[in-house]
Amino acid sequence: MTRVVTFVVFLSLLALTTAASELFFAEQLIEHYGQNDGLQVTGLKNLIAAAGARGNASDGDHHGMACAGKSWISNTTCLKNMCMSAKDMFEFHSFKPDSSLNATDVKDISATVLYRTSSKNCAGEVEKKSSVKTKPTRLQSWGIGLLAVTAINLTSVLGFFFKPIMGTPIYKRVMMYMVSLAVGTLSGNSLMILIPEGFQFAESEYANIYAWRLCTVCGGIYLFFVTERCLTLLLEYLEKRNAEKEDTADAAMPPPSITIHTDTRQDRLNLPFEDIHKTTNRSESTTELKNDFKEGHGHSHGTTIRTVGWMIIFGDGIHNLMDGLSLGAAFSQNLLGALSISLGVLSEELPHELGDFAVLLNSGMTMKQAVGFNFLSACTCYIGFVAGEIIGETTSGTSWVLLLTAGMFLYIALVDMLPEVNAAAEEASKESGQAFSVFLTQNLGLLSGWIIILMLALYAGKISLG
């Protein structure tokens, strides 16, 4: 009796070992072609394509003329003569189209996949690979990802090199273009890259249709931006013409004896463009304001660093942490999609880091302190990147991180940076002959940003990184 029990236990262990070895290869297939620990229809398409199968795994000869109107699943003639698609395989094995197969399920459909790859019914057409790429290797995701994060972080020290030309016309015009480009790339990334990835629309055969329709949302933003700017330019032109008429009528009147001085509002975008220590009013109140400004905003001649400087450092640290989190999660899943996100982050960080650098200098920091603290806050991006990679590799939370990033990008683009674009345009309208050229510069930035992201959304899946 004891020998019998021992033999039964041995057979059970042998069966478990055999099953485990069979599931091992199924798990490997899921790791290479699936997502979130499961194999979806898109992953099965990629698997069939990688096996060098003939025919189109997306469509196939679905039922053939002989099977029209019949239940093909129970009809052996149809099964023998059809070129089964990945979706057909799911249906044949009673899986829903949006199901995610585990290792046991993959093992169960393996015979069907093998028959499909060798079927003569699929001859006459070269396999079309799905536009969705397999997951990158760990070396690729970490190596390329860290390089991208480092490139983004280097923008934090560019203020040191741009300091001598801050305030020049060419610098101001370049910054206008960069801010407008950031609005385009960030909003485009959110709508055409991150939201489709988060909902896994990018894996659908209708991915390009989604991209074009979401591009229409960007078109709505642009339409209202252009309409608002055109109306503003028209109203300013009419006001200026009326003012000239009034000046002509009042030319004989003596000048007023009271000089009114109004300070222009300084914000993070305008700080680098103007010499904030200059003033043309020689009144006593303006002199006092200038002295007070120097005491609070000088370049650290024995003065303390103002609170605004530390707030900028802290706020940028949190912002960069979230950027790193989104980059890590994206690089763990899709290299080209992550590179498009990196482009959006880079275009947004460049003008803001230069603006932050000016704020830090004027808060009482020395040049070394501004460069050091700005770079230190940028390095939190590395911490976020590591966390994002871990989330992407060990959990199924990548979609949630990408959708959270989409919301963050939309907020930054439309609430933070687009008002800066409008403020720069309003400031330029006060300068004679500058309003229209600024309008063209901003349009160029917006359109180039959206076009770059649209091209990535449409054709990134056709680019091979080897």
Solvent accessible surface area in square Angstrom, and as a share of the most:
residue,aa,sasa,rsa
1,M,184,0.82
2,T,106,0.62
3,R,212,0.77
4,V,89,0.51
5,V,75,0.43
6,T,85,0.50
7,F,116,0.48
8,V,81,0.47
9,V,76,0.44
10,F,117,0.49
11,L,80,0.40
12,S,53,0.34
13,L,106,0.53
14,L,93,0.46
15,A,60,0.46
16,L,121,0.60
17,T,88,0.51
18,T,65,0.38
19,A,41,0.32
20,A,62,0.48
21,S,56,0.36
22,E,77,0.34
23,L,48,0.24
24,F,102,0.42
25,F,135,0.56
26,A,6,0.05
27,E,88,0.39
28,Q,61,0.27
29,L,62,0.31
30,I,16,0.08
31,E,105,0.47
32,H,102,0.45
33,Y,46,0.17
34,G,3,0.03
35,Q,40,0.18
36,N,57,0.29
37,D,127,0.66
38,G,1,0.01
39,L,1,0.00
40,Q,30,0.13
41,V,20,0.12
42,T,15,0.09
43,G,4,0.04
44,L,0,0.00
45,K,20,0.09
46,N,15,0.08
47,L,22,0.11
48,I,0,0.00
49,A,6,0.05
50,A,60,0.46
51,A,63,0.49
52,G,58,0.56
53,A,3,0.02
54,R,97,0.35
55,G,3,0.03
56,N,19,0.10
57,A,1,0.01
58,S,35,0.22
59,D,79,0.41
60,G,23,0.22
61,D,72,0.37
62,H,75,0.33
63,H,50,0.22
64,G,29,0.28
65,M,180,0.80
66,A,68,0.53
67,C,3,0.02
68,A,73,0.57
69,G,91,0.88
70,K,113,0.48
71,S,77,0.50
72,W,12,0.04
73,I,63,0.32
74,S,92,0.59
75,N,39,0.20
76,T,93,0.54
77,T,74,0.43
78,C,2,0.01
79,L,38,0.19
80,K,135,0.57
81,N,82,0.42
82,M,3,0.01
83,C,4,0.02
84,M,20,0.09
85,S,3,0.02
86,A,0,0.00
87,K,111,0.47
88,D,1,0.01
89,M,0,0.00
90,F,2,0.01
91,E,80,0.36
92,F,66,0.27
93,H,48,0.22
94,S,105,0.67
95,F,48,0.20
96,K,148,0.63
97,P,79,0.50
98,D,124,0.64
99,S,27,0.17
100,S,63,0.41
101,L,1,0.01
102,N,81,0.42
103,A,14,0.11
104,T,69,0.40
105,D,30,0.15
106,V,6,0.04
107,K,86,0.36
108,D,81,0.42
109,I,2,0.01
110,S,60,0.39
111,A,74,0.57
112,T,21,0.12
113,V,18,0.10
114,L,128,0.63
115,Y,118,0.45
116,R,4,0.01
117,T,29,0.17
118,S,72,0.47
119,S,9,0.06
120,K,174,0.74
121,N,58,0.29
122,C,4,0.02
123,A,58,0.45
124,G,85,0.82
125,E,75,0.34
126,V,131,0.75
127,E,23,0.10
128,K,121,0.51
129,K,154,0.65
130,S,22,0.14
131,S,57,0.37
132,V,22,0.13
133,K,81,0.34
134,T,65,0.38
135,K,68,0.29
136,P,21,0.13
137,T,81,0.47
138,R,170,0.62
139,L,150,0.75
140,Q,61,0.27
141,S,3,0.02
142,W,64,0.22
143,G,31,0.30
144,I,58,0.30
145,G,0,0.00
146,L,67,0.33
147,L,128,0.64
148,A,15,0.11
149,V,0,0.00
150,T,52,0.30
151,A,51,0.40
152,I,9,0.05
153,N,3,0.02
154,L,96,0.48
155,T,7,0.04
156,S,1,0.01
157,V,32,0.19
158,L,52,0.26
159,G,1,0.01
160,F,104,0.43
161,F,134,0.56
162,F,59,0.25
163,K,70,0.30
164,P,110,0.69
165,I,74,0.38
166,M,37,0.17
167,G,36,0.35
168,T,48,0.28
169,P,112,0.71
170,I,118,0.60
171,Y,5,0.02
172,K,35,0.15
173,R,71,0.26
174,V,70,0.40
175,M,3,0.01
176,M,4,0.02
177,Y,62,0.24
178,M,28,0.13
179,V,1,0.01
180,S,0,0.00
181,L,22,0.11
182,A,0,0.00
183,V,0,0.00
184,G,0,0.00
185,T,0,0.00
186,L,1,0.00
187,S,0,0.00
188,G,0,0.00
189,N,0,0.00
190,S,0,0.00
191,L,13,0.07
192,M,5,0.02
193,I,15,0.07
194,L,0,0.00
195,I,42,0.21
196,P,8,0.05
197,E,45,0.20
198,G,7,0.07
199,F,116,0.48
200,Q,64,0.28
201,F,76,0.32
202,A,30,0.23
203,E,24,0.11
204,S,35,0.23
205,E,108,0.49
206,Y,118,0.45
207,A,23,0.18
208,N,65,0.34
209,I,79,0.40
210,Y,64,0.25
211,A,5,0.04
212,W,135,0.48
213,R,166,0.60
214,L,37,0.19
215,C,28,0.17
216,T,95,0.55
217,V,70,0.40
218,C,3,0.01
219,G,37,0.36
220,G,30,0.29
221,I,37,0.19
222,Y,53,0.20
223,L,111,0.55
224,F,151,0.63
225,F,8,0.03
226,V,35,0.20
227,T,62,0.36
228,E,89,0.40
229,R,6,0.02
230,C,61,0.36
231,L,99,0.49
232,T,32,0.19
233,L,40,0.20
234,L,95,0.47
235,L,105,0.52
236,E,48,0.22
237,Y,125,0.48
238,L,63,0.31
239,E,115,0.51
240,K,102,0.43
241,R,108,0.39
242,N,77,0.39
243,A,46,0.36
244,E,101,0.45
245,K,128,0.54
246,E,111,0.50
247,D,96,0.50
248,T,106,0.62
249,A,84,0.65
250,D,73,0.38
251,A,82,0.63
252,A,105,0.81
253,M,126,0.56
254,P,112,0.71
255,P,118,0.74
256,P,116,0.73
257,S,116,0.75
258,I,136,0.69
259,T,108,0.63
260,I,145,0.74
261,H,71,0.32
262,T,105,0.61
263,D,89,0.46
264,T,71,0.41
265,R,164,0.60
266,Q,71,0.31
267,D,29,0.15
268,R,76,0.28
269,L,8,0.04
270,N,11,0.06
271,L,26,0.13
272,P,4,0.03
273,F,10,0.04
274,E,57,0.25
275,D,70,0.36
276,I,27,0.14
277,H,50,0.22
278,K,153,0.65
279,T,51,0.30
280,T,130,0.76
281,N,20,0.10
282,R,224,0.82
283,S,44,0.28
284,E,133,0.60
285,S,79,0.51
286,T,6,0.04
287,T,65,0.38
288,E,100,0.45
289,L,84,0.42
290,K,70,0.30
291,N,76,0.39
292,D,88,0.46
293,F,49,0.20
294,K,92,0.39
295,E,120,0.54
296,G,18,0.17
297,H,41,0.18
298,G,12,0.11
299,H,70,0.31
300,S,27,0.17
301,H,151,0.68
302,G,82,0.79
303,T,60,0.35
304,T,118,0.69
305,I,38,0.19
306,R,102,0.37
307,T,100,0.58
308,V,64,0.37
309,G,0,0.00
310,W,111,0.39
311,M,121,0.54
312,I,21,0.11
313,I,23,0.12
314,F,133,0.55
315,G,35,0.34
316,D,20,0.10
317,G,10,0.09
318,I,89,0.45
319,H,43,0.19
320,N,6,0.03
321,L,60,0.30
322,M,51,0.23
323,D,2,0.01
324,G,0,0.00
325,L,31,0.16
326,S,0,0.00
327,L,0,0.00
328,G,0,0.00
329,A,0,0.00
330,A,5,0.04
331,F,0,0.00
332,S,6,0.04
333,Q,26,0.11
334,N,38,0.19
335,L,15,0.07
336,L,18,0.09
337,G,12,0.11
338,A,0,0.00
339,L,67,0.33
340,S,1,0.00
341,I,3,0.01
342,S,11,0.07
343,L,57,0.28
344,G,0,0.00
345,V,1,0.00
346,L,65,0.32
347,S,4,0.03
348,E,4,0.02
349,E,10,0.04
350,L,37,0.18
351,P,3,0.02
352,H,18,0.08
353,E,5,0.02
354,L,3,0.02
355,G,2,0.02
356,D,2,0.01
357,F,0,0.00
358,A,5,0.04
359,V,12,0.07
360,L,0,0.00
361,L,5,0.02
362,N,15,0.08
363,S,0,0.00
364,G,1,0.01
365,M,0,0.00
366,T,50,0.29
367,M,62,0.28
368,K,177,0.75
369,Q,66,0.29
370,A,0,0.00
371,V,34,0.19
372,G,39,0.37
373,F,59,0.24
374,N,0,0.00
375,F,77,0.32
376,L,114,0.56
377,S,6,0.04
378,A,2,0.02
379,C,36,0.21
380,T,35,0.20
381,C,2,0.01
382,Y,65,0.25
383,I,113,0.57
384,G,1,0.01
385,F,0,0.00
386,V,60,0.35
387,A,41,0.32
388,G,0,0.00
389,E,0,0.00
390,I,90,0.45
391,I,52,0.26
392,G,4,0.04
393,E,65,0.29
394,T,97,0.56
395,T,70,0.41
396,S,62,0.40
397,G,18,0.17
398,T,7,0.04
399,S,25,0.16
400,W,189,0.66
401,V,15,0.08
402,L,11,0.05
403,L,48,0.24
404,L,102,0.51
405,T,4,0.02
406,A,3,0.02
407,G,40,0.39
408,M,35,0.16
409,F,2,0.01
410,L,48,0.24
411,Y,133,0.51
412,I,12,0.06
413,A,0,0.00
414,L,61,0.30
415,V,81,0.47
416,D,50,0.26
417,M,0,0.00
418,L,30,0.15
419,P,63,0.40
420,E,20,0.09
421,V,2,0.01
422,N,30,0.15
423,A,17,0.13
424,A,2,0.02
425,A,6,0.05
426,E,87,0.39
427,E,34,0.15
428,A,2,0.01
429,S,17,0.11
430,K,149,0.63
431,E,79,0.36
432,S,103,0.66
433,G,72,0.69
434,Q,63,0.28
435,A,23,0.18
436,F,127,0.53
437,S,40,0.25
438,V,2,0.01
439,F,23,0.10
440,L,94,0.47
441,T,20,0.12
442,Q,1,0.01
443,N,14,0.07
444,L,112,0.56
445,G,0,0.00
446,L,2,0.01
447,L,69,0.35
448,S,24,0.15
449,G,0,0.00
450,W,14,0.05
451,I,96,0.49
452,I,70,0.35
453,I,0,0.00
454,L,14,0.07
455,M,81,0.36
456,L,42,0.21
457,A,28,0.22
458,L,13,0.06
459,Y,104,0.40
460,A,15,0.11
461,G,20,0.20
462,K,144,0.61
463,I,79,0.40
464,S,87,0.56
465,L,91,0.45
466,G,105,1.01
